[in-house]
């Protein structure tokens, strides 16, 4: 499938690289990447800030691992690589100088000569949009970046950015990465989805499994889960979270598949979604995701999940 109006041909599942160099060491990361590629996956997402927050981390840990993996496997030409700029401490704005330096640093860590999809990681209202978009356009014209995209931005700012690109003849955003899943629908569907639909962008949802909640490992009265994301995942036990889990249980049982795969399939069935994004810190977690590649939900199953997760 293609990302928006771009020429990027990607697999139905984008593999998030957030865990690489954080909760997955290099050997484990290589095993996850190998399994993903063997299943036909070609779309890998990372960021310059992954994982500056770990003890001794400086950012770029994930990019370095992905770069070493591609070099070891000799498969750069088969992979679509997405990374981001604008959130790493010290490079946490979208000024022209930051974007240029961020791209050069990411290219060096990844060991590649161009980035396929380059995101503005977090919107920066302090920098004029024209400056940000001009800097991205310069990278595209120089052949260092193929396409650009936005993340963590409001609908108004996204619309303004697209209008400036069209008016000034600058490379436009082709995709939006937004937090969107079965227990976090309102923010995206109310505010951003209409803009995405109107402009023909592709949405690539992140936190697609609600930090593990939608895998079913967090249950009312269930055992404690040891995970850096556990507290935020357990928060979904309030509200309609238990109803969503019950609906996922029903659909997963009908297909004899994982709840994670069903959750991703629901996202893929949404009209503005191109490719959901999910990470795995080991091959077993990835194995729960891969059935999504061949899973198709019925209209009734989508409606069941819609009802359980409804916000309005």
Secondary structure as UniProt FT lines:
FT   TURN            4..5
FT   STRAND          13..16
FT   TURN            18..19
FT   TURN            21..23
FT   HELIX           26..38
FT   TURN            39..40
FT   STRAND          43..45
FT   TURN            48..53
FT   TURN            55..56
FT   HELIX           61..73
FT   HELIX           76..78
FT   STRAND          80..85
FT   TURN            89..90
FT   HELIX           96..110
FT   STRAND          115..120
FT   TURN            125..126
FT   HELIX           129..141
FT   TURN            142..143
FT   STRAND          145..151
FT   HELIX           155..168
FT   STRAND          173..179
FT   TURN            182..183
FT   HELIX           187..192
FT   HELIX           193..199
FT   STRAND          202..206
FT   TURN            208..209
FT   HELIX           210..215
FT   TURN            220..221
FT   TURN            228..229
FT   HELIX           230..234
FT   HELIX           235..237
FT   TURN            239..240
FT   HELIX           241..255
FT   HELIX           259..268
FT   TURN            271..272
FT   STRAND          276..279
FT   HELIX           283..290
FT   HELIX           291..294
FT   HELIX           299..308
//
